[in-house]
Amino acid sequence: MLKKKNYACSWVDVTAFMVIIGTAFGMIEDIPYAIGENPIVIIVRGLTLGHVGYAFIMGWFYGKELYTGKKRYGVIAVLLPW
């Protein structure tokens, strides 16, 4: 969607968008895992923010690829979090 429209945003904004999406996905994913578990598991799942970190890395490199046009950033954006 960011490529189709000419929004006035920088690659840092793209990184922020990805972190917001990663945070929401991580929270939605953690809710079913928290049901019926003991409090230690809930706290560990709540504090380990893997999706946020992966989204930050992906957003950083994807934003760089959008604004520099270098395809290697797009490849890094997929391979490094994977």
Secondary structure, 3 states (H helix, E strand, C coil): CCCCCCCCCCHHHHHHHHHHHHHHHHHHHHHHHHCCCCHHHHHHHHHCCHHHHHHHHHHHHHHHHHHHCCHHHHHHHHHCCC
